[in-house]
Amino acid sequence: MNYQWYPGHMTKAIRMMQENIKLIDLVIELVDARIPISSRNPDIDRLAAGKFRIVLLGKADLADPACNRQWVQFFEGQQVHVLEVNCRAGNGVKAIHGLVQETCREKIERDRRRGIVNRPVRAMVVGIPNVGKSTFINSFAGKACTKTGNKPGVTKGKQWIRLNKGLELLDTPGILWPRFEDQQVGMKLAFIGSMNDEVIIVDELACDLIRYIRELYPQALPLRYDIDGTGEPPAVLARIAERRGCYGRGQEPDLERAAALLLDDFRSGRLGRLTLERP
């Protein structure tokens, strides 16, 4: 299966971001802690050249805790300011204010030397679709400022949010990039729900996910579904269908329903805390 999804509104979104980047001091990039490299849009590096940067390992509660620590060390080794966060529960969010001050210290001190007092840091919040930008902003602000939803494409345009006299955030739509050079990247983005499921063959995607999970966490599927996790992925998916009562005509296992169930279980963390990429 060819993994690709780049609807027209993303071209408009990247143009809007290019127009606004001159107003920005800091770029806060959310990535998915389960796939921290594949969920980084390479266009962001070009867009944010010369700006202060923070990377947030979002949805850290769904990822392997040991891997989260390894990824923090990896980004710190790249001289990147990084923090793991669980925005739904608010874990790690309060620490972001201090990280913003630390990251932008040079800008703040430069303003002070020029006699500019209380000029806010302006930060652009960026990331791929469904990575949790709006949830992060609402948690950071302590109120519902933006719409959220467990699917890509909820945020359609830009929105400025003033958090306090020292910080303003520009929320932006989730954007992918026009072409995935590595189809493994597209596959992983589909796993976490950053692509529209309607353009994906879900049972093929589920079989790819079974391969990944079985290699990295061989007990995850047997523990969740009480099945034998060995054999070809379609056979494993059929066992999940039977165990969960997903049947079609003639009492044949409904692989499409079972695939949707497996993907939902992975995305919501019901398979356990799993990370699909290692530093």
C-alpha positions as CSV (number, residue, x, y, z in Angstrom):
1,M,0.0,0.0,0.0
2,N,1.2,3.5,-0.9
3,Y,1.0,5.8,2.1
4,Q,0.3,9.4,1.1
5,W,-2.1,12.2,2.3
6,Y,-1.7,15.8,1.5
7,P,-5.1,17.6,1.2
8,G,-5.2,21.1,-0.3
9,H,-5.7,22.9,3.1
10,M,-2.1,21.9,4.1
11,T,-0.6,23.9,1.2
12,K,-2.6,26.9,2.4
13,A,-1.5,26.3,6.0
14,I,2.2,26.1,5.2
15,R,1.8,29.4,3.3
16,M,0.2,31.0,6.3
17,M,2.9,29.8,8.5
18,Q,5.6,31.2,6.2
19,E,3.8,34.6,6.2
20,N,3.7,34.7,10.1
21,I,7.1,33.3,10.9
22,K,8.6,36.8,10.9
23,L,6.4,37.7,13.9
24,I,7.7,34.6,15.8
25,D,10.5,34.3,18.4
26,L,10.0,30.6,19.3
27,V,8.7,27.5,17.6
28,I,7.2,24.8,19.8
29,E,7.0,21.5,17.9
30,L,4.9,18.7,19.2
31,V,5.9,15.2,18.2
32,D,4.3,11.9,19.0
33,A,6.4,10.1,21.7
34,R,5.7,6.7,20.1
35,I,7.4,7.8,16.8
36,P,9.4,10.9,17.6
37,I,11.4,11.0,14.3
38,S,8.7,10.0,11.9
39,S,6.3,12.6,13.4
40,R,8.7,15.5,12.8
41,N,7.8,17.3,9.6
42,P,11.1,18.2,7.7
43,D,9.4,21.3,6.4
44,I,9.4,22.7,9.9
45,D,13.2,22.8,10.1
46,R,13.3,25.0,7.0
47,L,10.4,27.1,8.2
48,A,11.9,27.7,11.7
49,A,15.5,28.3,10.6
50,G,17.1,30.9,13.0
51,K,14.2,30.7,15.5
52,F,14.4,29.4,19.1
53,R,13.1,25.8,19.3
54,I,11.4,23.5,21.8
55,V,10.4,19.9,21.1
56,L,7.6,18.4,23.2
57,L,7.2,14.6,23.3
58,G,3.4,14.6,23.2
59,K,1.2,11.7,24.3
60,A,4.1,10.5,26.4
61,D,1.6,8.5,28.6
62,L,1.0,6.2,25.6
63,A,4.7,5.6,25.0
64,D,7.2,3.2,26.7
65,P,8.6,5.2,29.7
66,A,12.1,3.8,29.2
67,C,12.1,4.9,25.5
68,N,10.8,8.4,26.6
69,R,13.9,8.8,28.7
70,Q,16.1,7.7,25.9
71,W,14.5,10.1,23.5
72,V,14.9,13.0,25.9
73,Q,18.6,12.2,26.1
74,F,18.8,11.9,22.3
75,F,17.3,15.4,21.7
76,E,19.3,17.0,24.5
77,G,22.4,15.5,22.8
78,Q,21.3,17.3,19.6
79,Q,21.2,20.6,21.7
80,V,17.4,20.7,21.4
81,H,15.3,21.9,24.4
82,V,12.9,19.0,25.0
83,L,10.2,17.9,27.5
84,E,7.9,14.9,27.7
85,V,4.2,15.9,28.2
86,N,0.8,14.3,28.7
87,C,-1.4,17.2,27.9
88,R,-4.7,15.4,28.7
89,A,-3.6,14.9,32.3
90,G,-1.5,18.1,32.4
91,N,1.7,16.2,33.2
92,G,4.8,18.2,32.3
93,V,2.8,21.2,31.1
94,K,3.6,23.6,34.0
95,A,7.4,23.1,33.3
96,I,7.0,24.6,29.8
97,H,6.9,28.2,31.1
98,G,10.3,27.8,32.7
99,L,11.6,26.0,29.5
100,V,10.3,28.9,27.4
101,Q,12.2,31.4,29.6
102,E,15.4,29.4,29.4
103,T,15.2,28.8,25.7
104,C,14.4,32.5,24.9
105,R,16.8,34.0,27.6
106,E,18.9,35.7,24.9
107,K,15.9,37.4,23.4
108,I,14.5,38.5,26.8
109,E,17.8,39.9,27.9
110,R,18.3,41.7,24.6
111,D,14.9,43.4,25.0
112,R,15.8,44.4,28.5
113,R,19.0,46.0,27.4
114,R,17.0,48.0,24.9
115,G,14.6,49.1,27.5
116,I,11.8,47.0,26.2
117,V,9.9,45.6,29.2
118,N,7.1,43.0,29.2
119,R,7.2,42.4,25.5
120,P,5.8,38.9,25.2
121,V,7.6,35.9,23.7
122,R,5.6,35.0,20.6
123,A,5.6,31.2,20.0
124,M,4.2,29.3,17.0
125,V,2.8,25.8,17.9
126,V,3.4,23.3,15.1
127,G,3.1,19.6,14.4
128,I,1.6,16.9,12.2
129,P,-2.2,16.3,12.3
130,N,-3.6,14.6,15.4
131,V,-0.4,15.1,17.4
132,G,-2.3,17.0,20.2
133,K,-1.5,20.7,19.5
134,S,-5.0,21.9,20.5
135,T,-5.1,19.7,23.6
136,F,-1.6,21.1,24.6
137,I,-2.7,24.7,24.2
138,N,-5.9,24.2,26.2
139,S,-4.0,22.5,29.0
140,F,-1.2,25.1,28.9
141,A,-3.8,27.9,29.0
142,G,-5.9,26.2,31.6
143,K,-9.1,26.7,29.6
144,A,-10.7,25.7,26.3
145,C,-9.1,28.0,23.7
146,T,-9.2,25.6,20.7
147,K,-11.3,22.8,19.3
148,T,-9.9,19.3,19.9
149,G,-10.7,15.9,18.4
150,N,-9.2,12.5,18.0
151,K,-8.8,12.8,14.2
152,P,-6.6,14.8,11.9
153,G,-7.7,18.2,10.5
154,V,-9.7,19.7,13.4
155,T,-7.7,22.9,13.4
156,K,-8.3,24.6,10.0
157,G,-6.7,28.1,10.4
158,K,-4.4,30.2,12.6
159,Q,-5.4,31.4,16.1
160,W,-3.5,33.7,18.5
161,I,-3.9,32.9,22.2
162,R,-2.5,35.3,24.8
163,L,-1.5,33.2,27.9
164,N,-0.1,36.0,30.0
165,K,1.8,39.2,29.6
166,G,5.0,37.2,28.9
167,L,3.8,34.7,26.3
168,E,1.5,34.5,23.2
169,L,0.9,31.4,21.2
170,L,-0.1,31.0,17.5
171,D,-2.0,27.8,17.0
172,T,-1.6,26.3,13.5
173,P,-3.2,23.5,11.5
174,G,-1.5,20.1,11.5
175,I,0.6,19.7,8.3
176,L,2.3,16.7,6.6
177,W,4.6,17.1,3.7
178,P,3.8,16.5,0.0
179,R,5.8,13.2,-0.4
180,F,7.1,10.6,1.9
181,E,10.5,9.5,0.7
182,D,10.4,6.6,3.1
183,Q,7.1,4.7,3.0
184,Q,7.8,3.4,6.5
185,V,7.3,7.0,7.8
186,G,3.9,7.2,6.1
187,M,3.0,3.9,7.6
188,K,3.9,5.0,11.1
189,L,1.9,8.2,10.7
190,A,-1.1,6.1,9.6
191,F,-0.6,3.9,12.7
192,I,-1.1,6.9,15.1
193,G,-4.0,8.4,13.1
194,S,-2.2,11.4,11.5
195,M,-3.6,10.4,8.1
196,N,-7.3,10.2,7.1
197,D,-8.3,6.5,7.6
198,E,-10.6,6.8,4.6
199,V,-7.6,6.8,2.2
200,I,-6.1,3.7,3.9
201,I,-6.7,0.0,3.5
202,V,-7.2,-0.6,7.2
203,D,-6.7,-4.4,7.2
204,E,-3.3,-4.0,5.4
205,L,-2.3,-1.2,7.9
206,A,-3.3,-3.5,10.8
207,C,-1.1,-6.3,9.5
208,D,1.8,-3.9,9.2
209,L,1.1,-2.8,12.8
210,I,1.1,-6.4,14.0
211,R,4.5,-6.9,12.5
212,Y,5.9,-3.9,14.3
213,I,4.3,-4.7,17.7
214,R,5.3,-8.4,17.5
215,E,9.0,-7.5,16.9
216,L,9.2,-4.9,19.7
217,Y,6.6,-6.1,22.2
218,P,5.9,-9.8,21.5
219,Q,3.6,-10.2,24.5
220,A,1.3,-7.2,23.8
221,L,-1.2,-8.9,21.4
222,P,-1.4,-12.2,23.4
223,L,-2.0,-10.3,26.6
224,R,-4.7,-8.0,25.1
225,Y,-6.6,-10.5,23.0
226,D,-5.8,-13.9,24.7
227,I,-4.6,-15.3,21.3
228,D,-1.6,-17.0,19.8
229,G,0.4,-14.1,18.3
230,T,2.6,-16.2,16.0
231,G,2.1,-16.9,12.3
232,E,1.3,-14.6,9.4
233,P,-0.2,-11.2,10.3
234,P,-3.6,-11.9,8.5
235,A,-3.9,-15.1,10.5
236,V,-3.3,-13.1,13.8
237,L,-5.8,-10.5,12.7
238,A,-8.3,-13.3,12.0
239,R,-7.8,-14.6,15.6
240,I,-8.4,-11.1,17.0
241,A,-11.6,-11.0,14.9
242,E,-12.8,-14.3,16.3
243,R,-11.9,-13.5,19.9
244,R,-13.7,-10.1,19.7
245,G,-16.7,-11.5,17.8
246,C,-16.0,-9.7,14.5
247,Y,-17.8,-11.8,12.0
248,G,-19.2,-11.1,8.5
249,R,-21.4,-13.1,6.2
250,G,-21.2,-16.9,6.7
251,Q,-19.5,-16.4,10.0
252,E,-16.3,-15.5,8.3
253,P,-13.9,-13.3,10.4
254,D,-14.4,-9.7,9.5
255,L,-10.8,-8.5,9.1
256,E,-11.8,-4.9,8.4
257,R,-13.7,-4.6,11.7
258,A,-10.9,-6.4,13.6
259,A,-8.4,-4.0,12.0
260,A,-10.3,-0.9,13.1
261,L,-10.5,-2.4,16.6
262,L,-6.7,-3.1,16.7
263,L,-5.8,0.4,15.5
264,D,-8.1,2.0,18.0
265,D,-6.6,-0.1,20.8
266,F,-3.1,0.9,19.8
267,R,-4.0,4.6,19.4
268,S,-5.7,4.8,22.8
269,G,-3.0,2.9,24.7
270,R,-5.1,-0.2,25.4
271,L,-2.3,-2.4,24.1
272,G,0.0,-0.9,26.7
273,R,2.7,1.8,26.5
274,L,4.4,1.1,23.2
275,T,7.1,3.0,21.3
276,L,7.8,2.0,17.7
277,E,11.0,4.0,17.2
278,R,14.3,3.8,19.1
279,P,17.0,6.5,19.3
